[in-house]
């Protein structure tokens, strides 16, 4: 599991995370919702070790993420992360982009890496785009390529940071359908999202972040239909 215990994060004098505690079990889908600047994306970066923390502890399968003894490169093979921006190499084809990490990080042969990349690209519906360059893909296809690239590392956990926020509305659905597919397959996922319908339909639990804290945590039915905190209800009224 992913276990977060009393985590504090500062950027200079700005106290971004204020004592966040949370556990995410294998096979669970947790959606993080809340306003901009509430700490959701920072929490993801801390889970993956991309940001340090000033207090508390984050462990992934009992490995202390921020311990000086932890090999973060090895740990990150267990934790795939997909950002708002897809960040592909423009001079490489879709297939070559997805092959890169299995070859360079996992030490796979070219033939092995290609087989993995083809499988993952077909899995996210890009089997006909193998020789296409990223600039020729739609925004939704670019994000699905980024998901395939993360899946090519065979992670145990997937983190998604507002992966639909930069997309045109008509392209959002195809990316969310890919996340739904992964959830049905049992992938453990933490999803920072502004897509409330997705959070309601797919999540096992929803965490509402407010001013650097988890203000409310519960099932989608509880959070959306019976919020206990006034701040949760106010946020939902503003976005629904």
KEVOSE-313358 format. One record per residue (C-alpha): y, x, z. Coordinates in nm, 4 decimals, always signed. Each point is the difference from the previous one (the first is absolute). Last residue first. Layout:
N
<rec c2="Y" c1="X" c3="Z"/>
...
% end
This chain:
240
<rec c2="+2.0980" c1="-2.1187" c3="-1.0326"/>
<rec c2="+0.2024" c1="+0.3152" c3="+0.0588"/>
<rec c2="+0.2756" c1="-0.1096" c3="+0.2408"/>
<rec c2="-0.2095" c1="-0.2571" c3="+0.1807"/>
<rec c2="-0.2681" c1="+0.2639" c3="+0.0561"/>
<rec c2="+0.2516" c1="+0.2374" c3="+0.1573"/>
<rec c2="+0.1397" c1="-0.2675" c3="+0.2319"/>
<rec c2="-0.3500" c1="-0.1049" c3="+0.1107"/>
<rec c2="-0.0937" c1="+0.3592" c3="+0.0780"/>
<rec c2="+0.3261" c1="+0.0562" c3="+0.1904"/>
<rec c2="-0.0582" c1="-0.3193" c3="+0.2045"/>
<rec c2="-0.3342" c1="+0.1341" c3="+0.1202"/>
<rec c2="-0.3167" c1="-0.2063" c3="+0.0284"/>
<rec c2="-0.0577" c1="-0.0606" c3="-0.3689"/>
<rec c2="-0.2179" c1="-0.3086" c3="-0.0567"/>
<rec c2="-0.0522" c1="-0.0569" c3="-0.3727"/>
<rec c2="+0.0715" c1="+0.3397" c3="-0.1563"/>
<rec c2="-0.0950" c1="+0.2342" c3="+0.2837"/>
<rec c2="-0.2806" c1="-0.2131" c3="+0.1418"/>
<rec c2="-0.1595" c1="-0.0884" c3="-0.3317"/>
<rec c2="+0.0324" c1="+0.3576" c3="-0.1244"/>
<rec c2="-0.1882" c1="+0.1211" c3="+0.3077"/>
<rec c2="+0.1976" c1="+0.1822" c3="+0.2650"/>
<rec c2="+0.2548" c1="+0.2645" c3="+0.0867"/>
<rec c2="+0.3599" c1="-0.0546" c3="+0.1110"/>
<rec c2="+0.2947" c1="+0.2264" c3="+0.0698"/>
<rec c2="-0.1723" c1="+0.3145" c3="-0.1147"/>
<rec c2="+0.2880" c1="+0.2347" c3="+0.0746"/>
<rec c2="+0.2538" c1="+0.2017" c3="-0.1942"/>
<rec c2="+0.2748" c1="-0.2625" c3="-0.0112"/>
<rec c2="-0.2340" c1="-0.2830" c3="-0.1034"/>
<rec c2="-0.3449" c1="+0.0414" c3="-0.1498"/>
<rec c2="-0.2213" c1="-0.3068" c3="-0.0471"/>
<rec c2="-0.3670" c1="+0.0987" c3="-0.0083"/>
<rec c2="-0.2359" c1="-0.2264" c3="-0.1962"/>
<rec c2="-0.3750" c1="-0.0205" c3="+0.0532"/>
<rec c2="-0.3057" c1="-0.0649" c3="-0.2169"/>
<rec c2="+0.2275" c1="+0.0118" c3="-0.2998"/>
<rec c2="-0.0769" c1="-0.1454" c3="-0.3444"/>
<rec c2="+0.1588" c1="-0.3440" c3="-0.0186"/>
<rec c2="+0.2955" c1="+0.0286" c3="+0.2385"/>
<rec c2="+0.1028" c1="+0.3529" c3="-0.0901"/>
<rec c2="-0.0357" c1="-0.0838" c3="-0.3704"/>
<rec c2="+0.2167" c1="-0.3090" c3="+0.0387"/>
<rec c2="+0.2554" c1="+0.2012" c3="+0.1966"/>
<rec c2="+0.0509" c1="+0.2605" c3="-0.2696"/>
<rec c2="+0.2510" c1="+0.2273" c3="+0.1738"/>
<rec c2="-0.2742" c1="+0.2517" c3="+0.0662"/>
<rec c2="-0.1134" c1="+0.2979" c3="+0.2039"/>
<rec c2="-0.3766" c1="-0.0111" c3="-0.0459"/>
<rec c2="-0.2512" c1="+0.1674" c3="+0.2296"/>
<rec c2="-0.3421" c1="-0.0099" c3="-0.1613"/>
<rec c2="-0.3656" c1="+0.0456" c3="+0.0934"/>
<rec c2="-0.1979" c1="-0.0584" c3="-0.3198"/>
<rec c2="-0.2647" c1="-0.2704" c3="+0.0373"/>
<rec c2="-0.0612" c1="-0.0873" c3="-0.3649"/>
<rec c2="+0.1913" c1="-0.3274" c3="+0.0387"/>
<rec c2="+0.2967" c1="+0.2035" c3="+0.1255"/>
<rec c2="-0.0154" c1="+0.2252" c3="-0.3064"/>
<rec c2="+0.0015" c1="-0.3025" c3="-0.2328"/>
<rec c2="+0.2964" c1="-0.1498" c3="+0.1827"/>
<rec c2="+0.1866" c1="+0.3294" c3="-0.0412"/>
<rec c2="-0.0677" c1="-0.0105" c3="-0.3747"/>
<rec c2="+0.1183" c1="-0.3618" c3="-0.0148"/>
<rec c2="+0.3193" c1="+0.1109" c3="+0.1752"/>
<rec c2="+0.0620" c1="+0.2497" c3="-0.2812"/>
<rec c2="-0.0543" c1="-0.2616" c3="-0.2717"/>
<rec c2="+0.2172" c1="-0.2529" c3="+0.1811"/>
<rec c2="+0.3081" c1="+0.2215" c3="+0.0313"/>
<rec c2="+0.0443" c1="+0.0439" c3="-0.3759"/>
<rec c2="+0.1774" c1="-0.3319" c3="-0.0676"/>
<rec c2="+0.2426" c1="+0.0647" c3="+0.2859"/>
<rec c2="+0.1232" c1="+0.3299" c3="-0.1488"/>
<rec c2="-0.1265" c1="+0.2880" c3="+0.2080"/>
<rec c2="+0.1838" c1="+0.2293" c3="+0.2426"/>
<rec c2="-0.1147" c1="-0.1844" c3="+0.3141"/>
<rec c2="-0.3634" c1="-0.0331" c3="-0.1100"/>
<rec c2="-0.1430" c1="+0.3081" c3="+0.1742"/>
<rec c2="+0.1841" c1="-0.0706" c3="+0.3241"/>
<rec c2="-0.1730" c1="+0.2963" c3="+0.1672"/>
<rec c2="-0.3772" c1="-0.0351" c3="-0.0374"/>
<rec c2="-0.2367" c1="+0.1925" c3="+0.2277"/>
<rec c2="-0.3687" c1="+0.0207" c3="-0.0886"/>
<rec c2="-0.2794" c1="+0.1044" c3="+0.2355"/>
<rec c2="-0.3470" c1="+0.1484" c3="-0.0476"/>
<rec c2="+0.1163" c1="+0.1971" c3="-0.3027"/>
<rec c2="-0.2199" c1="+0.0727" c3="-0.3040"/>
<rec c2="+0.2481" c1="+0.2525" c3="-0.1497"/>
<rec c2="+0.0005" c1="-0.1932" c3="-0.3286"/>
<rec c2="+0.1292" c1="-0.3010" c3="+0.1964"/>
<rec c2="+0.3437" c1="+0.1629" c3="+0.0298"/>
<rec c2="+0.0228" c1="+0.0605" c3="-0.3750"/>
<rec c2="-0.1267" c1="-0.3526" c3="-0.0686"/>
<rec c2="+0.2797" c1="-0.1389" c3="+0.2193"/>
<rec c2="+0.2569" c1="+0.2113" c3="-0.1854"/>
<rec c2="-0.1402" c1="-0.1288" c3="-0.3317"/>
<rec c2="+0.0349" c1="-0.3540" c3="+0.1349"/>
<rec c2="+0.3633" c1="+0.0810" c3="+0.0794"/>
<rec c2="+0.0610" c1="+0.1224" c3="-0.3528"/>
<rec c2="-0.1707" c1="-0.3080" c3="-0.1416"/>
<rec c2="+0.2342" c1="-0.2249" c3="+0.1966"/>
<rec c2="+0.3028" c1="+0.1951" c3="-0.1190"/>
<rec c2="-0.1154" c1="-0.0258" c3="-0.3607"/>
<rec c2="-0.1707" c1="+0.3012" c3="-0.1516"/>
<rec c2="+0.1304" c1="+0.2111" c3="-0.2890"/>
<rec c2="+0.1831" c1="+0.2408" c3="+0.2314"/>
<rec c2="-0.3331" c1="+0.0741" c3="+0.1688"/>
<rec c2="-0.1544" c1="+0.1497" c3="-0.3163"/>
<rec c2="-0.2911" c1="-0.1905" c3="-0.1526"/>
<rec c2="-0.3380" c1="+0.1684" c3="-0.0503"/>
<rec c2="-0.1775" c1="-0.1983" c3="+0.2714"/>
<rec c2="+0.1832" c1="-0.3282" c3="-0.0607"/>
<rec c2="-0.2927" c1="-0.2225" c3="-0.1034"/>
<rec c2="-0.1804" c1="+0.0348" c3="+0.3327"/>
<rec c2="+0.3159" c1="-0.0948" c3="+0.1879"/>
<rec c2="-0.1295" c1="-0.3058" c3="+0.1847"/>
<rec c2="-0.0016" c1="+0.1354" c3="+0.3550"/>
<rec c2="-0.3746" c1="+0.0732" c3="-0.0072"/>
<rec c2="+0.0243" c1="+0.1424" c3="-0.3500"/>
<rec c2="+0.2434" c1="+0.2576" c3="+0.1318"/>
<rec c2="-0.2272" c1="+0.0778" c3="+0.2947"/>
<rec c2="-0.3097" c1="+0.0514" c3="-0.2167"/>
<rec c2="+0.1848" c1="+0.2064" c3="-0.2608"/>
<rec c2="+0.1460" c1="+0.2237" c3="+0.2711"/>
<rec c2="-0.3360" c1="+0.0586" c3="+0.1692"/>
<rec c2="-0.1708" c1="+0.0856" c3="-0.3298"/>
<rec c2="+0.2880" c1="+0.2306" c3="-0.0948"/>
<rec c2="-0.0174" c1="+0.1790" c3="+0.3338"/>
<rec c2="-0.3742" c1="+0.0574" c3="-0.0367"/>
<rec c2="+0.0350" c1="+0.1369" c3="-0.3568"/>
<rec c2="+0.2932" c1="+0.2229" c3="+0.0924"/>
<rec c2="-0.1950" c1="+0.1348" c3="+0.2964"/>
<rec c2="+0.0968" c1="-0.1243" c3="+0.3442"/>
<rec c2="+0.1760" c1="+0.2332" c3="+0.2432"/>
<rec c2="+0.1137" c1="-0.2798" c3="+0.2318"/>
<rec c2="+0.3665" c1="+0.0984" c3="-0.0002"/>
<rec c2="+0.0644" c1="+0.1374" c3="-0.3493"/>
<rec c2="-0.2642" c1="-0.1863" c3="-0.1999"/>
<rec c2="-0.0076" c1="-0.3283" c3="+0.1935"/>
<rec c2="+0.3824" c1="+0.0147" c3="+0.0187"/>
<rec c2="+0.0602" c1="+0.0473" c3="-0.3736"/>
<rec c2="-0.2395" c1="-0.2522" c3="-0.1507"/>
<rec c2="+0.2367" c1="-0.2945" c3="+0.0594"/>
<rec c2="+0.2879" c1="+0.1663" c3="-0.1831"/>
<rec c2="-0.2297" c1="+0.1190" c3="-0.2812"/>
<rec c2="-0.1249" c1="-0.3552" c3="-0.0600"/>
<rec c2="+0.3514" c1="-0.1441" c3="-0.0129"/>
<rec c2="+0.0992" c1="+0.2706" c3="-0.2453"/>
<rec c2="+0.1905" c1="+0.3055" c3="+0.1137"/>
<rec c2="+0.3531" c1="+0.1068" c3="-0.0992"/>
<rec c2="+0.1593" c1="-0.2663" c3="+0.2208"/>
<rec c2="-0.1683" c1="+0.1194" c3="+0.3230"/>
<rec c2="-0.0102" c1="-0.3178" c3="+0.2100"/>
<rec c2="+0.2407" c1="-0.0955" c3="+0.2778"/>
<rec c2="-0.0985" c1="-0.3681" c3="+0.0574"/>
<rec c2="+0.3132" c1="-0.0978" c3="+0.1897"/>
<rec c2="-0.0400" c1="-0.2618" c3="+0.2734"/>
<rec c2="-0.2658" c1="+0.2165" c3="+0.1645"/>
<rec c2="-0.3792" c1="+0.0072" c3="+0.0002"/>
<rec c2="-0.1916" c1="+0.1742" c3="+0.2790"/>
<rec c2="-0.3670" c1="+0.0922" c3="+0.0225"/>
<rec c2="-0.1282" c1="+0.1023" c3="+0.3420"/>
<rec c2="-0.3354" c1="+0.1792" c3="+0.0263"/>
<rec c2="+0.1021" c1="+0.2865" c3="-0.2300"/>
<rec c2="+0.3129" c1="+0.0137" c3="+0.2117"/>
<rec c2="-0.2060" c1="+0.1422" c3="+0.2864"/>
<rec c2="-0.1035" c1="+0.3026" c3="-0.2076"/>
<rec c2="+0.3587" c1="+0.0780" c3="-0.0950"/>
<rec c2="+0.1082" c1="-0.0633" c3="+0.3578"/>
<rec c2="-0.2358" c1="+0.2595" c3="+0.1467"/>
<rec c2="+0.0455" c1="-0.0877" c3="+0.3665"/>
<rec c2="+0.0356" c1="+0.2843" c3="+0.2523"/>
<rec c2="+0.3770" c1="-0.0471" c3="+0.0353"/>
<rec c2="-0.0742" c1="-0.3542" c3="+0.1136"/>
<rec c2="+0.2042" c1="-0.2642" c3="-0.1786"/>
<rec c2="-0.2843" c1="-0.2063" c3="-0.1468"/>
<rec c2="-0.2327" c1="+0.0162" c3="+0.3030"/>
<rec c2="-0.3420" c1="-0.0636" c3="-0.1568"/>
<rec c2="-0.1861" c1="-0.2786" c3="+0.1835"/>
<rec c2="-0.0745" c1="-0.1869" c3="-0.3255"/>
<rec c2="+0.3730" c1="+0.0145" c3="-0.0742"/>
<rec c2="+0.2071" c1="+0.0731" c3="+0.3070"/>
<rec c2="+0.3718" c1="-0.0482" c3="+0.0619"/>
<rec c2="+0.1487" c1="+0.1134" c3="+0.3301"/>
<rec c2="+0.3174" c1="-0.0504" c3="+0.1971"/>
<rec c2="+0.3357" c1="+0.1788" c3="-0.0043"/>
<rec c2="+0.2225" c1="+0.1883" c3="-0.2419"/>
<rec c2="-0.1843" c1="-0.0856" c3="-0.3210"/>
<rec c2="-0.0337" c1="+0.2014" c3="-0.3207"/>
<rec c2="+0.0314" c1="-0.1585" c3="-0.3415"/>
<rec c2="-0.2417" c1="+0.0457" c3="-0.2916"/>
<rec c2="-0.2860" c1="-0.0052" c3="+0.2508"/>
<rec c2="-0.1660" c1="-0.2950" c3="-0.1705"/>
<rec c2="+0.0488" c1="-0.2302" c3="+0.2982"/>
<rec c2="+0.3568" c1="+0.1299" c3="+0.0407"/>
<rec c2="+0.0881" c1="-0.0887" c3="-0.3589"/>
<rec c2="-0.1376" c1="-0.3516" c3="+0.0507"/>
<rec c2="+0.2093" c1="-0.0487" c3="+0.3154"/>
<rec c2="+0.3108" c1="+0.1152" c3="-0.1871"/>
<rec c2="-0.0660" c1="-0.2735" c3="-0.2561"/>
<rec c2="-0.0042" c1="-0.2698" c3="+0.2678"/>
<rec c2="+0.2877" c1="+0.1262" c3="+0.2174"/>
<rec c2="+0.2359" c1="-0.3007" c3="+0.0109"/>
<rec c2="+0.2397" c1="+0.1552" c3="-0.2508"/>
<rec c2="-0.0377" c1="-0.2815" c3="-0.2523"/>
<rec c2="-0.1152" c1="-0.3204" c3="+0.1647"/>
<rec c2="-0.3520" c1="-0.0780" c3="+0.1140"/>
<rec c2="-0.3593" c1="-0.0166" c3="-0.1192"/>
<rec c2="-0.2992" c1="+0.2254" c3="+0.0557"/>
<rec c2="-0.3233" c1="-0.1368" c3="-0.1447"/>
<rec c2="-0.3322" c1="+0.1007" c3="+0.1542"/>
<rec c2="-0.3211" c1="-0.0271" c3="-0.2019"/>
<rec c2="-0.3097" c1="+0.0822" c3="+0.2048"/>
<rec c2="-0.3182" c1="+0.1591" c3="-0.1356"/>
<rec c2="-0.0089" c1="+0.2691" c3="+0.2667"/>
<rec c2="+0.2209" c1="-0.0903" c3="+0.2931"/>
<rec c2="+0.3765" c1="+0.0417" c3="+0.0338"/>
<rec c2="+0.1370" c1="+0.0737" c3="+0.3467"/>
<rec c2="+0.3652" c1="-0.0305" c3="+0.1002"/>
<rec c2="+0.2601" c1="+0.1452" c3="+0.2354"/>
<rec c2="+0.3651" c1="+0.0622" c3="-0.0985"/>
<rec c2="+0.2220" c1="+0.1476" c3="+0.2713"/>
<rec c2="+0.3407" c1="-0.0011" c3="-0.1609"/>
<rec c2="-0.0205" c1="+0.1037" c3="-0.3635"/>
<rec c2="+0.3309" c1="+0.0754" c3="-0.1765"/>
<rec c2="+0.2119" c1="+0.1556" c3="+0.2776"/>
<rec c2="+0.2952" c1="+0.1378" c3="-0.1983"/>
<rec c2="+0.1558" c1="+0.3018" c3="+0.1762"/>
<rec c2="-0.1732" c1="+0.2444" c3="-0.2356"/>
<rec c2="-0.2648" c1="-0.1981" c3="-0.1824"/>
<rec c2="-0.2060" c1="-0.1053" c3="+0.2991"/>
<rec c2="-0.3569" c1="-0.1309" c3="+0.0215"/>
<rec c2="-0.1756" c1="-0.1425" c3="+0.3045"/>
<rec c2="-0.3679" c1="-0.0984" c3="+0.0047"/>
<rec c2="-0.1439" c1="-0.1715" c3="+0.3086"/>
<rec c2="-0.3599" c1="+0.0196" c3="-0.1272"/>
<rec c2="-0.1057" c1="-0.0532" c3="-0.3613"/>
<rec c2="-0.3736" c1="-0.0182" c3="-0.0698"/>
<rec c2="-0.1430" c1="-0.0080" c3="-0.3518"/>
<rec c2="-0.3678" c1="-0.0871" c3="+0.0094"/>
% end
